[in-house]
């Protein structure tokens, strides 16, 4: 009887401890300060006139294919 009680307590402790485990790394957390700074920087980047059209890209020449040999 005592052995069953100890096994039951061990299982209960194991199940209780497993509820604390999370499936994400400890570096992933909600940080209101970081989120606010991130939103501010995104607003600043979105309103900046530095975004320009790309320059004329060089046109790639078509690749030469090998000629098929006639039999």
N, CA, C and O atoms as a GROMACS GRO file, in nm:
protein
  284
    1UNK      N    1   0.083  -0.119   0.000
    1UNK     CA    2   0.000   0.000   0.000
    1UNK      C    3   0.087   0.125   0.000
    1UNK      O    4   0.060   0.222  -0.070
    2UNK      N    5   0.192   0.120   0.080
    2UNK     CA    6   0.279   0.236   0.088
    2UNK      C    7   0.351   0.259  -0.046
    2UNK      O    8   0.373   0.373  -0.086
    3UNK      N    9   0.386   0.151  -0.113
    3UNK     CA   10   0.454   0.162  -0.242
    3UNK      C   11   0.362   0.226  -0.346
    3UNK      O   12   0.406   0.312  -0.423
    4UNK      N   13   0.236   0.187  -0.350
    4UNK     CA   14   0.139   0.248  -0.443
    4UNK      C   15   0.121   0.396  -0.414
    4UNK      O   16   0.108   0.477  -0.506
    5UNK      N   17   0.120   0.431  -0.287
    5UNK     CA   18   0.107   0.571  -0.248
    5UNK      C   19   0.227   0.652  -0.296
    5UNK      O   20   0.211   0.763  -0.347
    6UNK      N   21   0.347   0.597  -0.281
    6UNK     CA   22   0.468   0.668  -0.325
    6UNK      C   23   0.470   0.683  -0.478
    6UNK      O   24   0.509   0.787  -0.529
    7UNK      N   25   0.428   0.578  -0.549
    7UNK     CA   26   0.424   0.587  -0.695
    7UNK      C   27   0.322   0.691  -0.738
    7UNK      O   28   0.347   0.769  -0.830
    8UNK      N   29   0.207   0.694  -0.672
    8UNK     CA   30   0.104   0.793  -0.703
    8UNK      C   31   0.152   0.935  -0.678
    8UNK      O   32   0.128   1.025  -0.758
    9UNK      N   33   0.221   0.955  -0.565
    9UNK     CA   34   0.274   1.088  -0.536
    9UNK      C   35   0.382   1.128  -0.637
    9UNK      O   36   0.390   1.244  -0.677
   10UNK      N   37   0.465   1.033  -0.676
   10UNK     CA   38   0.569   1.063  -0.774
   10UNK      C   39   0.506   1.100  -0.909
   10UNK      O   40   0.551   1.194  -0.974
   11UNK      N   41   0.404   1.027  -0.949
   11UNK     CA   42   0.336   1.060  -1.075
   11UNK      C   43   0.268   1.196  -1.068
   11UNK      O   44   0.272   1.273  -1.164
   12UNK      N   45   0.206   1.226  -0.954
   12UNK     CA   46   0.141   1.355  -0.938
   12UNK      C   47   0.243   1.469  -0.944
   12UNK      O   48   0.217   1.573  -1.004
   13UNK      N   49   0.360   1.448  -0.881
   13UNK     CA   50   0.465   1.550  -0.884
   13UNK      C   51   0.518   1.567  -1.025
   13UNK      O   52   0.546   1.679  -1.068
   14UNK      N   53   0.534   1.457  -1.098
   14UNK     CA   54   0.584   1.464  -1.235
   14UNK      C   55   0.485   1.538  -1.324
   14UNK      O   56   0.524   1.622  -1.405
   15UNK      N   57   0.358   1.506  -1.311
   15UNK     CA   58   0.256   1.575  -1.391
   15UNK      C   59   0.248   1.723  -1.356
   15UNK      O   60   0.230   1.807  -1.443
   16UNK      N   61   0.260   1.753  -1.228
   16UNK     CA   62   0.255   1.893  -1.185
   16UNK      C   63   0.375   1.971  -1.236
   16UNK      O   64   0.362   2.088  -1.274
   17UNK      N   65   0.492   1.907  -1.237
   17UNK     CA   66   0.612   1.976  -1.284
   17UNK      C   67   0.609   1.995  -1.435
   17UNK      O   68   0.666   2.091  -1.486
   18UNK      N   69   0.543   1.905  -1.505
   18UNK     CA   70   0.540   1.916  -1.651
   18UNK      C   71   0.451   2.031  -1.697
   18UNK      O   72   0.462   2.074  -1.812
   19UNK      N   73   0.364   2.081  -1.612
   19UNK     CA   74   0.279   2.194  -1.652
   19UNK      C   75   0.360   2.323  -1.662
   19UNK      O   76   0.316   2.418  -1.726
   20UNK      N   77   0.478   2.328  -1.598
   20UNK     CA   78   0.560   2.448  -1.604
   20UNK      C   79   0.641   2.455  -1.733
   20UNK      O   80   0.690   2.562  -1.770
   21UNK      N   81   0.657   2.344  -1.801
   21UNK     CA   82   0.735   2.341  -1.924
   21UNK      C   83   0.658   2.411  -2.036
   21UNK      O   84   0.538   2.390  -2.053
   22UNK      N   85   0.728   2.494  -2.110
   22UNK     CA   86   0.667   2.565  -2.221
   22UNK      C   87   0.740   2.527  -2.349
   22UNK      O   88   0.858   2.491  -2.345
   23UNK      N   89   0.672   2.536  -2.460
   23UNK     CA   90   0.729   2.494  -2.587
   23UNK      C   91   0.794   2.610  -2.661
   23UNK      O   92   0.795   2.610  -2.784
   24UNK      N   93   0.846   2.706  -2.593
   24UNK     CA   94   0.915   2.816  -2.657
   24UNK      C   95   1.045   2.844  -2.582
   24UNK      O   96   1.056   2.813  -2.463
   25UNK      N   97   1.143   2.901  -2.648
   25UNK     CA   98   1.269   2.929  -2.581
   25UNK      C   99   1.251   3.042  -2.479
   25UNK      O  100   1.159   3.122  -2.492
   26UNK      N  101   1.336   3.048  -2.381
   26UNK     CA  102   1.320   3.150  -2.277
   26UNK      C  103   1.343   3.293  -2.327
   26UNK      O  104   1.308   3.388  -2.258
   27UNK      N  105   1.400   3.309  -2.447
   27UNK     CA  106   1.424   3.444  -2.498
   27UNK      C  107   1.299   3.505  -2.559
   27UNK      O  108   1.295   3.626  -2.582
   28UNK      N  109   1.197   3.424  -2.584
   28UNK     CA  110   1.073   3.476  -2.642
   28UNK      C  111   0.982   3.520  -2.529
   28UNK      O  112   0.929   3.438  -2.455
   29UNK      N  113   0.966   3.650  -2.516
   29UNK     CA  114   0.878   3.701  -2.411
   29UNK      C  115   0.816   3.833  -2.456
   29UNK      O  116   0.867   3.898  -2.547
   30UNK      N  117   0.710   3.868  -2.394
   30UNK     CA  118   0.644   3.994  -2.426
   30UNK      C  119   0.717   4.106  -2.355
   30UNK      O  120   0.736   4.102  -2.233
   31UNK      N  121   0.758   4.205  -2.428
   31UNK     CA  122   0.827   4.320  -2.372
   31UNK      C  123   0.762   4.447  -2.426
   31UNK      O  124   0.784   4.484  -2.541
   32UNK      N  125   0.681   4.514  -2.343
   32UNK     CA  126   0.612   4.633  -2.393
   32UNK      C  127   0.707   4.744  -2.436
   32UNK      O  128   0.678   4.817  -2.531
   33UNK      N  129   0.821   4.759  -2.369
   33UNK     CA  130   0.917   4.862  -2.407
   33UNK      C  131   0.977   4.834  -2.544
   33UNK      O  132   0.991   4.925  -2.626
   34UNK      N  133   1.013   4.710  -2.567
   34UNK     CA  134   1.070   4.673  -2.696
   34UNK      C  135   0.967   4.689  -2.807
   34UNK      O  136   0.998   4.740  -2.914
   35UNK      N  137   0.844   4.647  -2.781
   35UNK     CA  138   0.739   4.659  -2.882
   35UNK      C  139   0.714   4.806  -2.918
   35UNK      O  140   0.694   4.839  -3.034
   36UNK      N  141   0.715   4.892  -2.817
   36UNK     CA  142   0.693   5.034  -2.844
   36UNK      C  143   0.806   5.092  -2.928
   36UNK      O  144   0.780   5.166  -3.023
   37UNK      N  145   0.931   5.058  -2.895
   37UNK     CA  146   1.044   5.109  -2.974
   37UNK      C  147   1.040   5.054  -3.116
   37UNK      O  148   1.073   5.125  -3.211
   38UNK      N  149   1.000   4.929  -3.129
   38UNK     CA  150   0.992   4.869  -3.262
   38UNK      C  151   0.888   4.940  -3.347
   38UNK      O  152   0.911   4.966  -3.465
   39UNK      N  153   0.773   4.970  -3.288
   39UNK     CA  154   0.668   5.040  -3.363
   39UNK      C  155   0.714   5.181  -3.402
   39UNK      O  156   0.685   5.227  -3.512
   40UNK      N  157   0.784   5.249  -3.311
   40UNK     CA  158   0.834   5.383  -3.342
   40UNK      C  159   0.933   5.378  -3.458
   40UNK      O  160   0.929   5.462  -3.548
   41UNK      N  161   1.023   5.280  -3.454
   41UNK     CA  162   1.123   5.274  -3.560
   41UNK      C  163   1.057   5.238  -3.693
   41UNK      O  164   1.099   5.286  -3.798
   42UNK      N  165   0.955   5.155  -3.690
   42UNK     CA  166   0.886   5.121  -3.815
   42UNK      C  167   0.812   5.242  -3.870
   42UNK      O  168   0.807   5.263  -3.992
   43UNK      N  169   0.753   5.322  -3.782
   43UNK     CA  170   0.686   5.445  -3.829
   43UNK      C  171   0.788   5.539  -3.891
   43UNK      O  172   0.762   5.598  -3.996
   44UNK      N  173   0.903   5.552  -3.828
   44UNK     CA  174   1.007   5.642  -3.880
   44UNK      C  175   1.056   5.593  -4.015
   44UNK      O  176   1.080   5.674  -4.104
   45UNK      N  177   1.072   5.463  -4.032
   45UNK     CA  178   1.119   5.410  -4.159
   45UNK      C  179   1.012   5.422  -4.266
   45UNK      O  180   1.043   5.444  -4.383
   46UNK      N  181   0.886   5.408  -4.228
   46UNK     CA  182   0.778   5.416  -4.326
   46UNK      C  183   0.757   5.555  -4.380
   46UNK      O  184   0.716   5.571  -4.495
   47UNK      N  185   0.784   5.658  -4.300
   47UNK     CA  186   0.761   5.794  -4.343
   47UNK      C  187   0.885   5.859  -4.403
   47UNK      O  188   0.879   5.973  -4.449
   48UNK      N  189   0.998   5.788  -4.404
   48UNK     CA  190   1.120   5.848  -4.457
   48UNK      C  191   1.119   5.844  -4.610
   48UNK      O  192   1.075   5.746  -4.670
   49UNK      N  193   1.168   5.951  -4.673
   49UNK     CA  194   1.169   5.956  -4.820
   49UNK      C  195   1.291   5.886  -4.880
   49UNK      O  196   1.321   5.908  -4.997
   50UNK      N  197   1.361   5.804  -4.805
   50UNK     CA  198   1.483   5.741  -4.855
   50UNK      C  199   1.454   5.626  -4.950
   50UNK      O  200   1.544   5.581  -5.022
   51UNK      N  201   1.332   5.579  -4.952
   51UNK     CA  202   1.299   5.468  -5.042
   51UNK      C  203   1.293   5.521  -5.184
   51UNK      O  204   1.210   5.606  -5.217
   52UNK      N  205   1.381   5.470  -5.269
   52UNK     CA  206   1.386   5.515  -5.407
   52UNK      C  207   1.369   5.395  -5.498
   52UNK      O  208   1.382   5.280  -5.457
   53UNK      N  209   1.340   5.425  -5.623
   53UNK     CA  210   1.326   5.318  -5.722
   53UNK      C  211   1.465   5.264  -5.754
   53UNK      O  212   1.561   5.341  -5.754
   54UNK      N  213   1.477   5.137  -5.781
   54UNK     CA  214   1.608   5.082  -5.811
   54UNK      C  215   1.662   5.137  -5.943
   54UNK      O  216   1.586   5.169  -6.034
   55UNK      N  217   1.792   5.146  -5.951
   55UNK     CA  218   1.856   5.194  -6.073
   55UNK      C  219   1.834   5.092  -6.184
   55UNK      O  220   1.793   4.978  -6.160
   56UNK      N  221   1.863   5.136  -6.306
   56UNK     CA  222   1.846   5.044  -6.418
   56UNK      C  223   1.938   4.923  -6.399
   56UNK      O  224   2.060   4.936  -6.396
   57UNK      N  225   1.877   4.810  -6.387
   57UNK     CA  226   1.954   4.688  -6.366
   57UNK      C  227   2.013   4.643  -6.498
   57UNK      O  228   1.949   4.656  -6.603
   58UNK      N  229   2.135   4.590  -6.496
   58UNK     CA  230   2.193   4.542  -6.621
   58UNK      C  231   2.113   4.424  -6.675
   58UNK      O  232   2.070   4.336  -6.601
   59UNK      N  233   2.094   4.426  -6.805
   59UNK     CA  234   2.017   4.320  -6.868
   59UNK      C  235   2.107   4.201  -6.890
   59UNK      O  236   2.216   4.213  -6.947
   60UNK      N  237   2.063   4.086  -6.845
   60UNK     CA  238   2.143   3.964  -6.860
   60UNK      C  239   2.134   3.914  -7.003
   60UNK      O  240   2.026   3.908  -7.062
   61UNK      N  241   2.249   3.878  -7.057
   61UNK     CA  242   2.251   3.825  -7.193
   61UNK      C  243   2.199   3.683  -7.190
   61UNK      O  244   2.222   3.611  -7.093
   62UNK      N  245   2.131   3.641  -7.294
   62UNK     CA  246   2.082   3.502  -7.296
   62UNK      C  247   2.199   3.405  -7.303
   62UNK      O  248   2.299   3.430  -7.370
   63UNK      N  249   2.185   3.295  -7.232
   63UNK     CA  250   2.291   3.196  -7.231
   63UNK      C  251   2.291   3.118  -7.361
   63UNK      O  252   2.185   3.092  -7.419
   64UNK      N  253   2.409   3.083  -7.407
   64UNK     CA  254   2.420   3.006  -7.529
   64UNK      C  255   2.399   2.859  -7.496
   64UNK      O  256   2.454   2.807  -7.399
   65UNK      N  257   2.320   2.794  -7.576
   65UNK     CA  258   2.298   2.653  -7.556
   65UNK      C  259   2.386   2.573  -7.649
   65UNK      O  260   2.425   2.621  -7.756
   66UNK      N  261   2.417   2.452  -7.610
   66UNK     CA  262   2.500   2.366  -7.694
   66UNK      C  263   2.420   2.321  -7.814
   66UNK      O  264   2.300   2.294  -7.805
   67UNK      N  265   2.490   2.312  -7.927
   67UNK     CA  266   2.423   2.264  -8.047
   67UNK      C  267   2.410   2.113  -8.040
   67UNK      O  268   2.502   2.044  -7.995
   68UNK      N  269   2.298   2.063  -8.083
   68UNK     CA  270   2.277   1.920  -8.084
   68UNK      C  271   2.352   1.859  -8.201
   68UNK      O  272   2.351   1.913  -8.312
   69UNK      N  273   2.417   1.747  -8.177
   69UNK     CA  274   2.490   1.679  -8.284
   69UNK      C  275   2.394   1.598  -8.369
   69UNK      O  276   2.303   1.532  -8.318
   70UNK      N  277   2.415   1.606  -8.498
   70UNK     CA  278   2.331   1.527  -8.589
   70UNK      C  279   2.398   1.393  -8.613
   70UNK      O  280   2.520   1.386  -8.624
   71UNK      N  281   2.321   1.290  -8.620
   71UNK     CA  282   2.376   1.156  -8.642
   71UNK      C  283   2.382   1.121  -8.787
   71UNK      O  284   2.426   1.011  -8.822
   0.00000   0.00000   0.00000
